[in-house]
Amino acid sequence: MKHKRTKLHHNMIWIGIGLSLLYWLLESLIAAVFFHKGPFIEQLLSPDPYEIWMHSLVVCIILFGVYIKFIFTKLKRTEAATNQIFNTAAHGMRVVDKDFNVLRINDTFSTMVGISKDESANKKCYEVFFSHLCHTPNCLLTRILDGEKSVECEIEKERNDGTRIPCIVTATPFRSSDGELIGIVEDFKDITKLKLAEAEIRKEKIFSENIVATVPDSLLVVDKDLRIKSANRTFYETFKTEPRKVIGTRITEILPDKDEKLCTGLTKLFGTKDMLENFELHCQSEKLGER
């Protein structure tokens, strides 16, 4: 890409030089043929001072025009590339000015919110994608205007049709070329699938805990250091203890001395099974009650 920009720059310079030489050549030819100011070669190589001044001025204008064209083309390509990145970003994005007006939205945001770019124009940000932070001191735009460099939070936004979308929102200052603060750029990451997965995990965890709680035998879950991570209700009832006295305690401190052989076996087991992180120890409650 850098090589292409350098090549384009050189090409524009040569075009400017070529146009300038062509102008000088034609001007000398016209002066010699139509105005009879002298031989063509003389007009080409040594025109009078006034002609030199006029030729030089026009050459400078041509070179300046070519340079401006080059800058304009470069800016246009940069803007096109920026627009493409903005519109094809995986996250929803929008630009909001200091008066809460929506200036731009990208394609992902349009799909997420269910509103077209034309529909979002000239609307306030809270009219397009509302949340409980709107109209409060915790509004992301307000915080940026108060001097914060970047704001990120997890929030639930509401579409115009009432659909709620959990998002991770990041807001950063949007400035003009001279550094003046115009507003903010907001980045919205839709975490609906993540929230659904978390809810499913919590549901499965509660289900598993309910099953474990009903097991008639005492049950412990220990880690590689033989510290108890969890225990079921039967265990607490059998040993007449409670979670705060058990969780994090080594199994050797809970079980009788004669069970240290079992703990030694567990240690060896953990040492030989790289993928094994937990070991469940089931003991019949009747036997534990005899100890």
Solvent accessible surface area in square Angstrom, and as a share of the most:
residue,aa,sasa,rsa
1,M,163,0.73
2,K,153,0.65
3,H,140,0.62
4,K,139,0.59
5,R,115,0.42
6,T,61,0.36
7,K,119,0.51
8,L,40,0.20
9,H,73,0.33
10,H,95,0.43
11,N,66,0.34
12,M,28,0.12
13,I,81,0.41
14,W,175,0.61
15,I,88,0.45
16,G,1,0.01
17,I,64,0.32
18,G,37,0.36
19,L,78,0.39
20,S,8,0.05
21,L,119,0.59
22,L,91,0.45
23,Y,50,0.19
24,W,60,0.21
25,L,76,0.38
26,L,88,0.44
27,E,49,0.22
28,S,0,0.00
29,L,77,0.38
30,I,70,0.36
31,A,5,0.04
32,A,16,0.12
33,V,77,0.45
34,F,142,0.59
35,F,132,0.55
36,H,152,0.68
37,K,101,0.43
38,G,26,0.25
39,P,88,0.55
40,F,62,0.26
41,I,103,0.52
42,E,84,0.38
43,Q,11,0.05
44,L,44,0.22
45,L,135,0.67
46,S,71,0.46
47,P,9,0.06
48,D,66,0.34
49,P,111,0.70
50,Y,144,0.55
51,E,16,0.07
52,I,76,0.39
53,W,152,0.53
54,M,67,0.30
55,H,3,0.02
56,S,42,0.27
57,L,71,0.35
58,V,38,0.22
59,V,25,0.14
60,C,79,0.48
61,I,106,0.54
62,I,40,0.20
63,L,70,0.35
64,F,129,0.54
65,G,37,0.36
66,V,19,0.11
67,Y,117,0.45
68,I,82,0.42
69,K,115,0.49
70,F,14,0.06
71,I,55,0.28
72,F,118,0.49
73,T,33,0.19
74,K,88,0.37
75,L,114,0.57
76,K,127,0.54
77,R,150,0.55
78,T,76,0.44
79,E,108,0.48
80,A,59,0.46
81,A,50,0.39
82,T,74,0.43
83,N,44,0.23
84,Q,122,0.54
85,I,126,0.64
86,F,20,0.08
87,N,35,0.18
88,T,97,0.56
89,A,25,0.19
90,A,93,0.72
91,H,67,0.30
92,G,0,0.00
93,M,39,0.17
94,R,5,0.02
95,V,10,0.06
96,V,1,0.00
97,D,24,0.12
98,K,91,0.39
99,D,91,0.47
100,F,63,0.26
101,N,42,0.22
102,V,6,0.04
103,L,84,0.42
104,R,100,0.37
105,I,7,0.03
106,N,0,0.00
107,D,68,0.35
108,T,38,0.22
109,F,0,0.00
110,S,24,0.15
111,T,112,0.65
112,M,22,0.10
113,V,5,0.03
114,G,55,0.53
115,I,12,0.06
116,S,50,0.32
117,K,82,0.35
118,D,129,0.67
119,E,95,0.43
120,S,4,0.02
121,A,51,0.39
122,N,145,0.74
123,K,77,0.32
124,K,61,0.26
125,C,12,0.07
126,Y,62,0.23
127,E,88,0.40
128,V,0,0.00
129,F,0,0.00
130,F,86,0.36
131,S,5,0.03
132,H,132,0.59
133,L,27,0.14
134,C,20,0.12
135,H,135,0.60
136,T,48,0.28
137,P,113,0.71
138,N,82,0.42
139,C,16,0.09
140,L,15,0.07
141,L,3,0.01
142,T,39,0.23
143,R,71,0.26
144,I,5,0.02
145,L,68,0.34
146,D,114,0.59
147,G,58,0.56
148,E,70,0.31
149,K,175,0.74
150,S,64,0.41
151,V,3,0.02
152,E,119,0.53
153,C,32,0.19
154,E,102,0.46
155,I,12,0.06
156,E,77,0.34
157,K,12,0.05
158,E,52,0.23
159,R,58,0.21
160,N,101,0.52
161,D,95,0.49
162,G,39,0.37
163,T,66,0.38
164,R,144,0.53
165,I,15,0.08
166,P,20,0.13
167,C,0,0.00
168,I,52,0.26
169,V,3,0.02
170,T,37,0.22
171,A,0,0.00
172,T,54,0.31
173,P,38,0.24
174,F,68,0.28
175,R,127,0.46
176,S,37,0.24
177,S,128,0.83
178,D,117,0.60
179,G,39,0.38
180,E,106,0.47
181,L,34,0.17
182,I,56,0.28
183,G,0,0.00
184,I,3,0.01
185,V,31,0.18
186,E,10,0.05
187,D,37,0.19
188,F,1,0.00
189,K,91,0.39
190,D,69,0.36
191,I,6,0.03
192,T,49,0.28
193,K,175,0.74
194,L,92,0.46
195,K,69,0.29
196,L,120,0.60
197,A,48,0.38
198,E,60,0.27
199,A,44,0.34
200,E,90,0.40
201,I,116,0.59
202,R,136,0.50
203,K,134,0.57
204,E,90,0.40
205,K,126,0.53
206,I,100,0.51
207,F,122,0.51
208,S,55,0.36
209,E,89,0.40
210,N,86,0.44
211,I,89,0.45
212,V,50,0.29
213,A,30,0.23
214,T,99,0.58
215,V,40,0.23
216,P,104,0.65
217,D,41,0.21
218,S,2,0.01
219,L,12,0.06
220,L,4,0.02
221,V,26,0.15
222,V,0,0.00
223,D,39,0.20
224,K,102,0.43
225,D,88,0.46
226,L,7,0.03
227,R,104,0.38
228,I,2,0.01
229,K,103,0.43
230,S,51,0.33
231,A,18,0.14
232,N,4,0.02
233,R,135,0.49
234,T,21,0.12
235,F,2,0.01
236,Y,34,0.13
237,E,112,0.50
238,T,35,0.20
239,F,56,0.23
240,K,179,0.76
241,T,37,0.21
242,E,62,0.28
243,P,69,0.43
244,R,191,0.70
245,K,118,0.50
246,V,1,0.00
247,I,79,0.40
248,G,38,0.37
249,T,25,0.14
250,R,80,0.29
251,I,0,0.00
252,T,43,0.25
253,E,122,0.55
254,I,39,0.20
255,L,9,0.04
256,P,42,0.27
257,D,117,0.60
258,K,138,0.59
259,D,14,0.07
260,E,83,0.37
261,K,174,0.74
262,L,73,0.36
263,C,4,0.02
264,T,73,0.43
265,G,36,0.35
266,L,4,0.02
267,T,73,0.42
268,K,139,0.59
269,L,53,0.27
270,F,16,0.07
271,G,62,0.59
272,T,103,0.60
273,K,106,0.45
274,D,125,0.65
275,M,179,0.80
276,L,54,0.27
277,E,114,0.51
278,N,58,0.30
279,F,60,0.25
280,E,95,0.43
281,L,17,0.08
282,H,99,0.44
283,C,24,0.14
284,Q,92,0.41
285,S,29,0.19
286,E,113,0.51
287,K,114,0.48
288,L,8,0.04
289,G,56,0.54
290,E,146,0.66
291,R,118,0.43
